Amino acid sequence: MKKLVVTLVIVLGLLVVADYGAASVAEYQVSQKVREQLKLDEDPSVRVHGFPFLTQAVAGDYQDVELAAKAVRVGELSELGVEANLHHARVALGDVIAGKADEIQVDELVGRVKLKASDVGRYIGITDLTINPAPKDALDEPADGNDGSGSTTGTGASDPSRATVALDGSLDIAGNNVRVKVIGVLSLLNGQITIEPKKLDIADQALSDIPLGDVFEKSILQQFTTTIDPGVLPFSVTPTAVRVERGALVMEGTAQDVTIGSGGVTTG
């Protein structure tokens, strides 16, 4: 009996090694295909989730393939993060092993791009910019949700194309380097990200009690106002939502029934 137990342990160990070895082959194949499709300078990282891997491989159905590329250059942006999750990526085991996986069928593909605070800061000229999520009610007014200018200050929590963002950075105000905090609305518009500041706070205690005046305040807010084009989402997924993470702005979208092949990407 003892010998049988030892043998079983050895066999299970070999299966685990084979499992991860097979996973690495598949991950390399997907990485090469993604690099080709996205025209990247380096292979993106690829992770096939789920264990055992071989069960997925034999079925030709990989439950969740996650890929990520860092420091992608798009226009004036140089640190763009490009990520995607391929849910139920389907490709024959023989094609994967032979390196002939010329076409991958995906039931659902979630693509996203992440704009780091350092990239956004360089883009708008505020080099020490920080980005954080803001409370959903940070801009809500007590009564009708209107800020007096004819525009609604609330972001509409049910609208995935809008989010509330907190921006923090230093500006030159009357010859002084002053740190300010802005609460604004992050929106998705025609595949681009827009930042519309709504509320200003002076973080510098020495200047926080000095009235700036409407014109001067609007001038400061204007420095945070921008529209950024992060390019298309991976695999040409149509962007449908924006959100804020600590240190980054995120644009994402979901596509169903995607085919990734040598001729490009098709859906439906």
N, C-alpha and C positions, 0 to 999 in steps of 0.2 A: 504493500500500500504506500509506503514512504517513497519508493522509487516512482510509483505512478504519479504521486503529487508533485515530485520534483520534475518529472517529465512534462506534466501539464503546465507548470510554471514556466519552463523553458520554452514550450510551444507558444504560450500566450505572449511571452516576451518577444519571440521572433515575429509573431503576428503584429505586435505593436510597432516594431521596427519597420516591418514591411509596410504597415499602414502609413506611417509618417514618411517613409521613402516614396511611396506612391503619391502621397499628397504633395511632396516637393516637386515631383515631375509635373503634376497637373498645374501647380502654382506657377511653375516656370513657363508652361505653355500659355497660360492665361496672361501672364505678365508680358510676354513677347507680343501677344495679340493686342493688348491694351497700349503698349508703347507704340506700336505701329499705327493704331487708330487715332491716338491722341498726339502723335508726332512729338514724343517726349525725348529729351536728351539722355535720360537714364531709365532703367527698368523700374516700374513702380513696385511697391511692396504688394504682395498678394497673399491672402490667407483664406484657406478653405475651412470653414467652421463645420463642426459636427464630427462625431466619432461613433462608430468606426468609419473611417474614410472609404475603405474598400467596399463597404456596402453601397455607398453612394456611387462609387466608381463603376461597380458592376451594373447598377441600374442606369448609369449614364445620367444621373440627376443629382446635382450638387445643391444642397439646400440653401447655402448662403456663402457666396464668394465675395470677400471684401478686398477692395484694392484702394491704394492711396498713393498719391504722388505729391511730393513737397517741392516748394520753391519753383513753381512753374511760372514762366514769364508770359504775361499777357499785356501788351501795350506798356503803360507806365508802371504796371504792377510787376514785382519781381519775386514775391514770396507767396504766391497764390497756392493754396492747398486744394487739390482735386481728389475727390473721393467718390466711390460708388459701391453699392451692394447689389449683387446679382442674385436674386432669389429664384431658386430652381433653375440653375444654368444647366442646359442639357447638351451633352456631347458624348459620342460613343467612346467606350473605354479603349478600343483598338486604335482609334484615331489619336487619342491622347498619348498612348504609349509609343505610337509610331511617329509622333510629332506632325501629324497631318490634320490637326483640328482646325480646318479652314473655316468652319462655321459653328457658331454657338447660338443656341436658342435659349432665350431667357423669359420666364413667365412674367417677372416683374423686376424692373431696374430702377433703383433710387440713386440719383446723382446729385452731388452737391459741390459747391466751391466755397472755400473759406478765405476771407480777406483779413489778414492779420492787422492788428492795430498799428504796427510799425509801417506797413505798406500804406494804409489809409492815411496815417499821419504825414508821411512824405508827400502823398498825393494832394493833401489840403494845406501843407506847409506848417503843420504843428508836430514837430519831431518827437515830443514826449507824450503823444496822445495815448490815452488808455480807453478801452471799450469794456462796458459791462452791461448786463441786462438791467433794465429799470423796472420798478413795480408797474404792473399793468394799469394801475389807477394813478400813476404819477402825474398825468396831465389832465385827469378828469376834473371838471368843475362841479361844484355842489348842485347847481340847478340844472341847466339845460346842456351842460357839456360844451358851452361855447366860450371862446376866449375873448369875445368882444370884437373880433376882427372879421366875423362872418364865417370862420372855419371851425370845425369841430376839433376839440383838443384831444378827446379820447381816441384811442387807436382802434377800437372795435376788436375786442378780444377774439371774436369768432372769425375774423378775416385773416387767413394765413399769409396774405400778401403785405401785412403791416405788423410792425412790432414797435415797442418802446425801447429806446436805447439811451444809455447814459454815457456821455463823452466828457473826458477830463483832460485838460492840457494847458500849457502856458502860452500867454500872449503878451505882446508889448502894448501896455496901456499907459499913455501919457509918459512914456519913457521908463516905465516900471515893468519888470517881468512879473506878471500876475497870473496865478493859476486860477482857471475858471472851470466850472462844471456846467454842462449843458444837458438838458433832457429834451429829447427830440423823437420824431417819428421816422422809423425806417420803413421804406416802402419799396415794392417791386413795380417797376414801370417799364414795359416794353423790353423785358430781359435785362434791365439795368437796375442798380440799387441807388435809391435816392435817400439822402439824409436831410430832414427838415427840422432844424432846432426850434423849440417852442418856449423853453424856460431857461433862464440864465441865473447861475449862482456864482458869486465871487468867493472862491475858497480862501483867499488871502484875508486873514482877520483884520489886518491893518487898513484894508480898503473896502471891507464888506459893508460898512455903514455909510459909505459915500454914495449919494445918489448919482447915477450915471446919466440919467436922462434917456428918453425914448430913442432918440436918434443914435446916440452913442451905443446903447444897448443893442439896437438892431444891427449896427455895424459889427459888433462882436459876434452876434449870432450868425451873421452872414459868412463869417470866416469858417464856420462849421458846416455851412450849407453846401452840398455837393451832389453830383450824380456820377456814379462810377460804373463803368462797363467792365465786368470781370470776364467777358467772353462767354462762349456757349458752355453749357454743362456737359460733363462727359457723356459720350455717345449721343450727343445732340438731343438730350432730354429737355423738354420744354420746362423752364422754371415756373413754379407755381406758388412758392412760399419763401419768406425770409424770416430769420430769427437771429437772436443775439446770443453769443456765448461769451464767456469771460475772455477778453483779448481778441475777439474776432466777430466779424459779420458773416452770416451764412446765407447763401441762396441755394435752394434745392428744388427738385422736381421728381416726379415719378412717371414711368412709362410702362405700359403693359405689352406683352407679346413682342419682344424685341429680338431681332436677328442681327448678330454681329458677324460680318464676313469680309472677304477680300474686297467686295464691292461697296463696302460702307456699312451703315447702320439703317435698318428699316424697322418700322413698328406696325403692329396690326396684322 
